[in-house]
Amino acid sequence: MEIKRAAFKAYDIRGKVPEELNEAIAYRIGRAFVDIFEVRKVAVGNDIRLSGPAFKSALIKGLTEMGCDVVDIGLCGTEQIYFATAHLKLDGGIMITASHNPKDYNGMKLVRAESRPISSDTGLKELEEQVVTGAFAPVNGDIIPGTVTYVDILKDYIEHLLTYVDKAALKPLKVVVNAGNGGAGAVIDALEPYLPFEFIKVNHQPDGNFPNGVPNPLLIENREVTAKVVRENGADVGIAWDGDFDRCFLFDEKGDFIEGYYLVGFLAQAFLQRQPGSKIIYDPRLTWNTIELVEKAGGIPVLSKSGHAFIKERMRKEDAVYGGEMSAHHYFKDFSYCDSGMIPWLLVLEILCREGKPLSVLMRERVACYPVSGEINSTVVDAKAVIQQIEEKYTPGALKIERVDGLSMEYDKWRFNVRMSNTEPVLRLNVESRCDVKLMEEKTKELLALIQG
């Protein structure tokens, strides 16, 4: 099979099967991973995609031929590879997943010791070069092939998840859980005996055919499935996950979808109650609500470029207790600074139990204080030229201009961030205002007219 570069992205490997990603490439990734990162023992797992087992076999062949021992943790979510790599003190980990991509895609997420991310800045480009050219070290008679050990880390992983909540504070709640036929269902089943919640399970069984559509709750058309079951059952909350469940998405008791942005400040408060004065990492796309809540709770908000590799690096540097992105990625110091789609909802449900108020009430004030446009993606011919036009037009009167990630401009009553995609000719726009929905909508329309010509 032809070895192509198309699947190698800025933060991971992801492509269409078999033309962009196939077993031949998976085998080479195993070889190159050992050669470049000099790992001796790594964790390997796969999500529910149909091509996962074959990819894993090819990957393991490449790893073991180079003398690397493999800990195979089986069918899992991305965060279980993060957990296994750190918990078992391994040299690295590889998760075979394409997250929320269509079913004919697959990919890999790679980490080093302590589950430190591997991205284009930290070795992924070198790995790509070796895979494409085949220029890795040869296998010779001096290399003793690595071994494969099958390890079930579920029990230890569940025990770790439960450390984030005070079980004594939890009360019976009715909770709709939509795994989207991805991997989250198995974790819910394992947590269920320890929690007082009644789980109403939707699309619960793992199925790589995705009979109910690709597990991506960010798609508007996918949200109604969870929302409808919440309303029909009078549930207290709804939760939906993407395929590898490193992100979770929440719905209040009315079935209304909660933007990930508002959860960043919400979760930050929970950590600051326990650890006052801690640093909280946030990204530049939407900021005002997070900054206000963190400062009010006695924390220190720290701005970081978007993207898991940047957030994790900044969290380590600042010794931050928690970091959150509006894209529903939430990072935790005690989880090796990695993102989890299980810890956030556990924390939210504990807060619900303590406050004794519906989620809609807890969120209503913040949504009213800082209405947002939601991220709007526009395909453009020359993204840099468009950003320059925006900067020229909006600089007069701007109180603050930042270029941490794209262009952020701030005024008295509103602000916006516009940034280029890493992988496609797309501009991503986010607008928020202070308690003024109409102003936010007007400015969003104004900016989109400029972006879309």
C-alpha positions as CSV (number, residue, x, y, z in Angstrom):
1,M,0.0,0.0,0.0
2,E,1.1,3.6,-0.7
3,I,2.5,5.5,2.3
4,K,1.0,9.0,2.3
5,R,1.5,12.0,4.6
6,A,-2.2,13.1,4.6
7,A,-3.1,11.5,8.0
8,F,-0.3,13.4,9.9
9,K,-1.8,16.5,11.6
10,A,-0.5,19.0,14.0
11,Y,-1.5,17.1,17.2
12,D,-2.3,13.6,16.1
13,I,-2.6,11.2,13.2
14,R,-6.0,10.9,11.5
15,G,-7.2,9.9,8.1
16,K,-9.5,8.0,5.8
17,V,-9.1,4.2,5.8
18,P,-7.4,2.7,3.8
19,E,-6.2,5.4,1.4
20,E,-4.7,7.8,4.1
21,L,-4.2,5.4,7.0
22,N,-3.8,1.6,6.7
23,E,-2.0,-1.3,8.4
24,A,1.2,-0.7,6.5
25,I,1.4,2.8,8.0
26,A,0.4,1.6,11.4
27,Y,3.3,-0.9,11.4
28,R,5.7,1.8,10.4
29,I,4.4,4.1,13.1
30,G,5.3,1.4,15.6
31,R,8.8,1.1,14.2
32,A,9.4,4.8,14.1
33,F,7.9,5.4,17.6
34,V,10.5,3.2,19.2
35,D,13.4,4.6,17.0
36,I,12.6,8.2,17.7
37,F,11.4,8.2,21.3
38,E,13.6,5.3,22.5
39,V,10.7,3.8,24.4
40,R,11.0,0.4,26.1
41,K,7.5,-0.2,27.3
42,V,4.3,1.4,26.0
43,A,0.5,1.2,26.5
44,V,-1.7,0.5,23.4
45,G,-5.4,0.6,23.1
46,N,-8.2,1.1,20.6
47,D,-11.7,2.6,20.4
48,I,-14.7,0.9,18.9
49,R,-13.9,1.6,15.2
50,L,-14.0,-1.5,13.0
51,S,-10.5,-1.0,11.7
52,G,-9.1,-0.7,15.3
53,P,-8.1,-4.4,16.0
54,A,-6.2,-4.8,12.7
55,F,-4.4,-1.4,13.1
56,K,-3.5,-2.4,16.7
57,S,-2.0,-5.7,15.5
58,A,0.1,-4.0,12.9
59,L,1.2,-1.3,15.4
60,I,2.2,-3.9,18.0
61,K,4.1,-5.8,15.4
62,G,6.2,-2.6,14.6
63,L,6.7,-1.9,18.3
64,T,7.8,-5.4,19.3
65,E,10.0,-6.0,16.3
66,M,12.0,-3.0,17.6
67,G,12.4,-4.6,21.0
68,C,9.6,-2.6,22.8
69,D,7.3,-4.3,25.3
70,V,3.6,-3.5,24.9
71,V,0.9,-3.3,27.5
72,D,-2.4,-3.9,25.6
73,I,-5.3,-2.4,27.6
74,G,-7.8,-3.5,25.0
75,L,-11.0,-1.6,24.0
76,C,-10.8,1.8,25.7
77,G,-11.2,5.6,25.5
78,T,-8.3,8.0,25.0
79,E,-8.1,9.0,28.6
80,Q,-7.6,5.4,29.6
81,I,-4.4,5.4,27.6
82,Y,-3.4,8.6,29.4
83,F,-4.2,7.0,32.7
84,A,-2.4,3.7,32.0
85,T,0.7,5.4,30.7
86,A,1.1,7.5,33.9
87,H,-0.3,5.0,36.4
88,L,1.9,2.1,35.2
89,K,4.9,4.4,34.8
90,L,5.4,3.5,31.1
91,D,7.6,5.2,28.6
92,G,4.7,6.1,26.3
93,G,1.2,5.3,25.0
94,I,-0.6,5.1,21.7
95,M,-4.4,5.3,21.4
96,I,-6.0,4.2,18.1
97,T,-9.0,6.5,17.6
98,A,-10.5,9.0,15.2
99,S,-12.7,10.4,17.9
100,H,-15.8,12.1,16.3
101,N,-14.7,11.6,12.6
102,P,-16.9,9.5,10.2
103,K,-16.8,5.7,10.6
104,D,-14.4,5.2,7.6
105,Y,-11.7,7.2,9.5
106,N,-9.2,6.1,12.1
107,G,-6.1,7.6,13.7
108,M,-3.7,7.7,16.6
109,K,-2.9,9.9,19.6
110,L,0.6,9.5,21.0
111,V,2.1,10.4,24.4
112,R,5.5,10.0,26.0
113,A,6.2,9.2,29.7
114,E,3.9,10.9,32.2
115,S,1.4,11.1,29.3
116,R,3.1,14.2,27.9
117,P,1.6,14.9,24.4
118,I,3.5,14.3,21.2
119,S,2.7,16.9,18.6
120,S,4.3,18.4,15.5
121,D,6.6,20.5,17.8
122,T,7.7,17.5,19.9
123,G,8.5,14.7,17.5
124,L,5.4,14.1,15.4
125,K,7.1,15.7,12.3
126,E,10.1,13.4,12.7
127,L,7.9,10.4,13.1
128,E,6.0,11.4,9.9
129,E,9.3,11.6,8.0
130,Q,10.4,8.2,9.1
131,V,7.1,6.6,8.3
132,V,6.9,8.1,4.8
133,T,10.5,7.4,3.9
134,G,10.9,4.2,5.8
135,A,14.2,5.5,7.2
136,F,14.0,4.0,10.6
137,A,16.6,1.8,12.2
138,P,16.7,-1.7,10.7
139,V,15.7,-4.8,12.6
140,N,18.7,-7.0,13.2
141,G,19.6,-10.1,15.1
142,D,20.8,-8.1,18.1
143,I,17.3,-6.9,18.9
144,I,15.3,-9.1,21.3
145,P,11.6,-8.8,20.3
146,G,9.3,-7.1,22.8
147,T,6.6,-8.9,24.7
148,V,2.8,-8.2,24.7
149,T,1.0,-8.2,28.1
150,Y,-2.8,-7.8,28.4
151,V,-3.7,-5.5,31.3
152,D,-7.2,-4.5,32.6
153,I,-6.8,-1.1,34.1
154,L,-10.6,-0.4,34.5
155,K,-10.7,-1.0,38.2
156,D,-7.8,1.4,39.0
157,Y,-9.2,3.9,36.5
158,I,-12.6,3.9,38.1
159,E,-11.1,4.2,41.6
160,H,-9.2,7.3,40.3
161,L,-12.3,8.9,38.8
162,L,-14.2,8.5,42.1
163,T,-11.5,10.5,43.9
164,Y,-12.8,13.7,42.3
165,V,-16.1,13.7,44.1
166,D,-17.3,13.5,47.6
167,K,-19.6,10.5,47.4
168,A,-21.3,11.5,50.7
169,A,-22.5,14.7,49.0
170,L,-24.2,12.9,46.1
171,K,-27.9,12.5,46.0
172,P,-30.2,10.5,43.7
173,L,-30.5,12.2,40.4
174,K,-32.0,11.0,37.1
175,V,-29.2,11.2,34.4
176,V,-29.6,10.6,30.7
177,V,-26.3,9.2,29.3
178,N,-25.7,9.0,25.5
179,A,-22.5,7.2,24.6
180,G,-23.3,7.6,20.8
181,N,-22.4,3.8,20.4
182,G,-18.9,4.8,21.3
183,G,-16.8,3.7,24.3
184,A,-18.3,5.7,27.2
185,G,-21.0,3.1,28.0
186,A,-18.6,0.6,29.5
187,V,-17.2,3.3,31.9
188,I,-20.8,4.3,33.0
189,D,-21.6,0.7,33.7
190,A,-18.4,0.4,35.8
191,L,-19.2,3.6,37.7
192,E,-22.9,2.9,38.3
193,P,-22.6,0.6,41.4
194,Y,-20.7,3.4,43.2
195,L,-23.1,6.3,42.5
196,P,-26.7,7.0,43.7
197,F,-27.8,8.1,40.2
198,E,-30.4,6.5,38.0
199,F,-28.8,6.3,34.5
200,I,-31.1,6.3,31.5
201,K,-28.9,4.9,28.7
202,V,-29.2,6.0,25.1
203,N,-27.1,4.4,22.2
204,H,-25.3,2.7,25.0
205,Q,-23.8,-0.4,23.2
206,P,-20.4,0.1,21.5
207,D,-20.8,-0.3,17.7
208,G,-18.2,0.8,15.2
209,N,-20.9,0.8,12.5
210,F,-22.3,3.9,14.3
211,P,-26.0,2.8,13.6
212,N,-27.2,6.1,15.1
213,G,-24.7,8.4,13.3
214,V,-21.2,9.5,14.1
215,P,-20.8,10.2,17.8
216,N,-20.3,14.0,17.7
217,P,-22.6,15.9,20.1
218,L,-21.3,19.2,18.7
219,L,-23.4,18.6,15.6
220,I,-26.7,20.4,16.1
221,E,-28.6,17.5,14.5
222,N,-27.1,15.0,17.0
223,R,-28.2,17.0,20.1
224,E,-31.9,16.4,20.0
225,V,-31.6,12.6,20.7
226,T,-30.2,13.4,24.2
227,A,-32.4,16.4,24.7
228,K,-35.6,14.5,23.9
229,V,-34.9,11.7,26.3
230,V,-34.1,14.3,29.1
231,R,-37.5,16.0,28.6
232,E,-39.5,12.7,28.2
233,N,-38.0,11.3,31.4
234,G,-38.0,14.5,33.5
235,A,-34.3,13.9,34.0
236,D,-32.1,16.3,36.0
237,V,-29.3,16.4,33.4
238,G,-28.2,14.9,30.1
239,I,-24.6,13.9,29.1
240,A,-23.4,13.0,25.7
241,W,-19.8,11.9,24.6
242,D,-17.8,11.7,21.4
243,G,-16.5,8.3,20.3
244,D,-13.4,8.1,22.4
245,F,-15.1,10.1,25.2
246,D,-12.3,12.6,25.9
247,R,-15.1,15.2,25.8
248,C,-18.5,15.3,27.4
249,F,-21.4,17.6,26.6
250,L,-24.1,18.6,29.0
251,F,-27.8,19.3,28.8
252,D,-29.9,20.9,31.5
253,E,-33.2,19.5,32.8
254,K,-35.1,21.3,30.0
255,G,-33.0,19.5,27.4
256,D,-31.1,22.7,26.5
257,F,-27.5,22.3,25.4
258,I,-24.9,24.0,27.5
259,E,-22.0,25.7,25.7
260,G,-18.6,24.3,26.8
261,Y,-17.5,27.8,27.6
262,Y,-19.7,28.2,30.6
263,L,-18.5,25.0,32.1
264,V,-14.9,26.2,32.3
265,G,-15.7,28.9,34.9
266,F,-18.2,26.5,36.6
267,L,-15.6,23.8,37.1
268,A,-12.9,26.3,38.0
269,Q,-15.0,27.4,40.9
270,A,-15.3,23.8,42.1
271,F,-11.5,23.4,42.2
272,L,-10.9,26.9,43.8
273,Q,-13.2,26.0,46.7
274,R,-10.9,23.1,47.5
275,Q,-7.7,24.8,46.6
276,P,-8.0,28.6,47.0
277,G,-5.4,30.7,45.1
278,S,-4.8,28.1,42.4
279,K,-4.0,28.9,38.8
280,I,-6.6,28.1,36.1
281,I,-5.7,27.9,32.4
282,Y,-8.2,29.2,29.8
283,D,-8.0,29.7,26.0
284,P,-8.4,33.0,24.1
285,R,-11.6,32.3,22.1
286,L,-14.1,33.2,24.9
287,T,-12.7,34.6,28.1
288,W,-14.7,37.1,30.1
289,N,-16.9,34.7,32.0
290,T,-14.0,32.5,33.0
291,I,-11.8,35.4,34.2
292,E,-14.6,36.9,36.3
293,L,-15.5,33.7,38.0
294,V,-11.9,32.6,38.6
295,E,-10.9,36.0,40.1
296,K,-14.1,36.1,42.2
297,A,-13.2,32.7,43.6
298,G,-9.7,33.9,44.5
299,G,-7.9,32.1,41.7
300,I,-5.4,33.2,39.1
301,P,-6.6,33.0,35.5
302,V,-3.8,32.2,33.0
303,L,-4.2,32.6,29.2
304,S,-2.9,29.9,26.9
305,K,-3.0,29.2,23.2
306,S,-5.8,26.8,22.2
307,G,-5.0,23.1,21.7
308,H,-4.3,20.2,24.0
309,A,-0.5,20.3,23.6
310,F,-0.3,24.0,24.5
311,I,-2.7,23.8,27.4
312,K,-1.0,20.8,28.9
313,E,2.4,22.4,28.6
314,R,1.2,25.6,30.2
315,M,-0.5,23.8,33.0
316,R,2.7,22.0,33.9
317,K,4.7,25.3,33.7
318,E,2.2,27.1,35.9
319,D,1.4,24.2,38.2
320,A,-2.3,24.9,37.4
321,V,-4.9,22.7,39.1
322,Y,-7.4,22.8,36.1
323,G,-7.6,24.1,32.5
324,G,-10.6,24.3,30.2
325,E,-11.3,25.1,26.6
326,M,-14.7,26.2,25.2
327,S,-14.4,23.1,22.9
328,A,-15.3,20.9,25.9
329,H,-11.8,19.8,26.6
330,H,-11.1,19.9,30.3
331,Y,-7.7,19.2,31.8
332,F,-6.8,18.2,35.4
333,K,-3.5,18.3,37.3
334,D,-4.2,15.1,39.1
335,F,-5.0,13.4,35.8
336,S,-1.4,13.9,34.6
337,Y,-2.6,17.3,33.3
338,C,-4.6,15.4,30.7
339,D,-8.1,15.9,29.4
340,S,-11.0,13.7,30.5
341,G,-14.6,13.4,29.4
342,M,-15.6,11.6,32.7
343,I,-14.3,13.9,35.4
344,P,-16.2,17.0,34.3
345,W,-19.7,15.5,34.6
346,L,-18.9,13.9,37.9
347,L,-17.9,17.3,39.3
348,V,-21.0,19.0,37.8
349,L,-23.3,16.4,39.3
350,E,-21.7,16.9,42.7
351,I,-22.3,20.7,42.4
352,L,-25.9,20.0,41.5
353,C,-26.4,17.8,44.6
354,R,-24.8,20.4,46.9
355,E,-26.6,23.4,45.5
356,G,-30.0,21.8,45.2
357,K,-30.9,23.9,42.2
358,P,-31.6,22.9,38.6
359,L,-28.7,23.1,36.2
360,S,-30.6,25.7,34.1
361,V,-30.8,28.0,37.1
362,L,-27.1,27.6,37.9
363,M,-26.2,28.4,34.3
364,R,-28.8,31.1,33.5
365,E,-27.1,34.0,35.1
366,R,-23.8,33.3,33.4
367,V,-25.4,32.9,30.0
368,A,-27.2,36.2,30.5
369,C,-24.0,38.0,31.6
370,Y,-21.9,36.8,28.7
371,P,-24.0,35.8,25.6
372,V,-21.9,34.2,22.9
373,S,-22.1,33.5,19.2
374,G,-20.8,30.0,19.4
375,E,-17.9,29.1,17.1
376,I,-18.7,29.9,13.5
377,N,-16.5,28.4,10.8
378,S,-16.1,30.1,7.4
379,T,-14.2,28.8,4.4
380,V,-12.0,31.5,3.0
381,V,-9.4,31.8,0.1
382,D,-6.8,33.8,2.0
383,A,-7.2,33.6,5.8
384,K,-4.2,35.8,6.6
385,A,-5.5,38.6,4.3
386,V,-9.0,38.4,5.9
387,I,-7.5,38.7,9.4
388,Q,-5.5,41.7,8.4
389,Q,-8.6,43.4,7.0
390,I,-10.4,42.7,10.3
391,E,-7.5,44.1,12.3
392,E,-7.4,47.3,10.2
393,K,-11.1,47.9,10.5
394,Y,-11.5,47.2,14.2
395,T,-8.2,48.6,15.7
396,P,-9.7,52.1,16.2
397,G,-11.3,52.1,19.6
398,A,-10.0,48.7,20.7
399,L,-9.1,48.6,24.4
400,K,-7.0,45.5,24.1
401,I,-5.4,43.5,21.2
402,E,-3.9,40.1,21.7
403,R,-2.3,37.6,19.3
404,V,-1.8,34.6,21.6
405,D,-3.9,32.5,19.3
406,G,-5.2,34.3,16.2
407,L,-6.5,37.8,16.7
408,S,-8.4,38.8,19.9
409,M,-9.8,42.4,20.1
410,E,-11.6,43.8,23.1
411,Y,-13.9,46.7,23.7
412,D,-15.9,48.0,26.6
413,K,-19.0,46.0,25.9
414,W,-17.9,43.2,23.5
415,R,-14.9,41.2,22.3
416,F,-14.1,38.7,19.6
417,N,-11.4,36.2,18.6
418,V,-10.8,35.1,15.0
419,R,-8.2,32.3,14.2
420,M,-7.1,30.1,11.4
421,S,-7.6,26.4,11.4
422,N,-4.4,24.3,11.7
423,T,-5.7,21.8,9.0
424,E,-8.0,23.5,6.6
425,P,-8.7,26.9,4.8
426,V,-11.2,27.9,7.5
427,L,-11.5,30.9,9.9
428,R,-13.1,30.3,13.2
429,L,-15.0,33.3,14.8
430,N,-16.2,33.7,18.4
431,V,-18.0,36.8,19.7
432,E,-19.2,37.6,23.2
433,S,-20.7,40.7,24.9
434,R,-21.5,42.0,28.4
435,C,-25.2,41.3,29.0
436,D,-26.2,42.4,25.5
437,V,-27.5,39.7,23.2
438,K,-28.4,42.2,20.5
439,L,-25.0,43.8,20.4
440,M,-23.3,40.3,20.2
441,E,-25.6,39.3,17.3
442,E,-25.0,42.6,15.5
443,K,-21.2,42.4,15.8
444,T,-21.3,38.7,14.8
445,K,-23.2,39.6,11.6
446,E,-20.9,42.5,10.9
447,L,-17.7,40.4,11.2
448,L,-19.2,37.5,9.2
449,A,-20.0,39.9,6.4
450,L,-16.4,40.9,6.3
451,I,-15.1,37.4,6.5
452,Q,-17.4,35.9,3.9
453,G,-17.2,38.8,1.5
